[in-house]
Amino acid sequence: MDINSKDNNKSEYSSSEKTIEELLILEEARKLKTVFLDNMSHELRTPITVILGYAGILYEEIQDPELKEMAEIVLKSSNRLTESLNLLLDQSDVDSNRLKVAFEKKDLKLLLTEIYNIYKPIAEDKNLEIFFNTELNQANSNIDVKMFNKVITNLLNNAVKFTEKGRIGLELFSDNSNGTNFYCIKISDTGIGIPEEKRKLIFEAFRQVSEGMNRIYQGTGLGLSVSKKFVELMNGDITVESEVNIGSKFTLKFPSIL
């Protein structure tokens, strides 16, 4: 037998064993990350819930303007931390493939109307115009209501956060251009926009258009990553169009049913 052939076989086996070992290490690291996120999120949830409760009571009871402002800051900061924890838990579920979709036949128009009514005062408080347009009487689709609400909420949160002036739009319409009936939801804003080279990056976990210590806008960078996964699990699709300093448009598609 050729000595060189033996050496080559040994090299191939060694390389194969190394690859398997690396994969096992990566899998173990992934599991440890999931466990860490779960533990930290659940460990922090109880004290934050207590802080939120008492901050809310103090804000309602305090009459002194200066102290009331302090209570409001605590309340808003606690709400922000709660949102971050919820996103961490969602991302942990995504990473570990633990998500179970509870499909229900729901009218998207009704769900969007409820969410719009919540965000209308939030946008107007920032002096932003907000509108909800649809010509549909009904828009039935099989969705997971909890996932759907989180997706729309994440997108509207971003629209408000990244828009300093102008307006935010929420639209619902039907599309059967490819022979398949879909309901489309478009969320638009006149905010900072997204550079072309960053448009794929924004759907990656923990990534943002503005990153690093000098970033202007705060956040975990999980909202769009989680939203994309949720939409796909509901057999939908999400796309983005954007221009820097002009604004962004996120379009969601969900299969329609009778």
N, C-alpha and C positions, 0 to 999 in steps of 0.2 A: 504494500500500500504506500502511496505517495505521502511522504512526511508533511509536505506543504498542505495536502488535503486534510490531514489530521489537525494541523494547526488551524486551518480555516474553520473546521467543524467546531473545535474548541472555542474559537472566537465567536462563532454564531451562537453557541449555547450560552456563553458568558454574556453576550449582548442581550439575548432573550431573557435570561435570568435577571439582568439589571433592569430591563424594561418592566418586567412584572413587579420587581421590588419597588421601582419608582411609582408605578400605578397604585400599589398598595399603600405607599406613603401618602400619595395625593388623596386617596380615598379616606384614609384615617384623618388627614388634616381637614378634609371637608366635613367629616362627622364631628370632629372636635369643634370646628367653627360653628356648626349648627347647635351643638350642645351649649356652647358658650353664649351664643345669641339668645337661646331660649332661657338659660339660667339668669342672665343679666336682665333681660326684659321683664321676666316674671318677678325677679327680686326687687326691681325698682318700681314696679306698678303699684304695689300697696302703699308705700310712703307718698308717692306722687298723687294717688287718689285722695289720701288724707289731706295733703297740702291744698289740692284743688277745692276740696269741700270747705275747709276752714277759710281759705282765701276768698271764696265766693260769699261766705257768711259775713266776713269782715267788710268786704266791698259794699254789701247791702246795708250793713249796720253803721258803718263809720260816716260821720257827718263832716269832719274836718277835711277840707279839700286836699291838703298836702298828704295826709295819711291815706285818704281815699285813693289818691294817685298811686301811692306805694302799693296798696292792696291790688290795684288794677294791674300793675306791672308783675306782681307775683302771680296773679291769675293768668295773665297772658303767657308768661314764661312757662307756667305749669302746663297749660294747654298745648303749647308748642312741644314741650318735652313728651307729653302723652302721645301726640301725633307721631313723633319720631320713634317712640317705642312700638307703636302699632305697626309702623312700616317695617321695623326690624323683625317683628314677629311674622309679618306677611312674607318678608324676604326669606326668613328661616324656613317657613313652610314651603316656599317655592324651591329652595335649594335641596330640601330633603324629600321632595315629591310627596308630601303628605296631604296635599290639597284634594279635597273631594268637592266636586261641583254638584250643587243641588239645583237642578234645572226646574224651572217653573214657567208656565205660560203667563207672560206679563205684558201689559200695555206700556211701551216705552214712553209714550206721550205723558201718561200720568206720573211715572217715576221722574221724568225730567222736569215736569211742572213743579213737583214737590221740592226738588233740589234747587231749581231756579228761584223759588220763593225764599229759600234759605239764603242764597247768595246775593239776592238783589240788595238788601240793606248793607251787606258787607262791601259790595262794590261801590254803592252810592256813598258809603262812609269815607271812601277814598276818592270821592268826586269822579268816579268813573260811570259812564253810561253802560247799561247792560240790557240786553233784549233776548227774548226767546221767540223764534219764528217757526211756525209749521202750518202747513195746509192740510195735514192729515187729521182725520177724525179719530183714528185708532191706529196703533202700530204694535201688533202682537209679535212677540219673539220668545223663544225658549232661552232663558237666562238664569244665572244665579243672582238673585236680587242683591245680596250682600256684596258680591264681587262687582256687580254693575255699579252700585252706588259708590263704592270705593274708587272705581276708575273715573267716573264723572267728577267726583269730589277732588281727586288728585289733579285732574286737568284744570278744573276751575280754580283751585288753590294756586296753581302755577300762573294761570292767566291773570289773577288779581295781583299776585306777588311781583310778576315781571312787567306789569303795566303801570306806568306813572301817570299817564294821561291818555284820553281817548275813550275807547269802548271795548266791551267784551260781548261776543255774540254766541248764542246757543241756538242751533238750528237742527231740525229733524225733517227728513224727507226720504222718499223711496227711490230705489235705483234698480232697474232690471235690464241695464244695458248689455250685460253678458248672458242673458237668458236665464239668470237666476235672480230671484227677488230678494233684495236686501233693504234694510232700513239703515240709513246713514245719519250719523250724529256728527255735526261739525261744531267745534269749539274754537273760536277765533279771538284774537286780541290785537291791540296796537302797541304791543310792548317792545322789548329790546331785540327780539328776533334771535335766530340761531344761525351761526355761520355754516356754510355748506359742509365743511369738513367735520363739523361737530354733530351733524344730524343723526348719524348712526350711534355715536358715542352716548347720546343722552338716554338711550334705552338700555345701557349697561348699568349693572348695580354699582352704587357708590360713585357714579360719575356725573359731572355737571359741566355746563358750558363754561362757567366760571369756577376755577378750582384753586386750591392752595390757600395759604394763610391770608392772601390779599383779596380773596373773593368778596364781591359786593353783597351777594344774596346768600342767606343762610339756608341750610337744609341738609338732609342726609344723602341726597342723590339717589333715593330708592323709589320715589313716586312713579316715575315713568317705567322703570324696570319692572316693578310689580304690576303696574297697569297693563303693560304689554302682555305679560304672562297670563293675567286674568282674562284679557280679551281673547287670547288664543285658546284658552281652556273652554271658553264659551262659544267656540267655533267662529269667532269673529276676526276682524283685521283692524290694525291701526296704522295710519300713515301720517306724515307731517310735511307741511309746506311752510317755508319761512324765509324772510328777508331781514337782514340786520337793520335795526332801527325802523322797521316797517311793521313787523308783527309776525305772528305764527298762526297756523291753522292745523288743528289736529282733527282727522276724520276717522270715525269708527264705523265699521260695518258689521251688522248682525243679520243672520238669515231671518226672513219674515215667515210667519205662519198664519193660517186662517184663524 
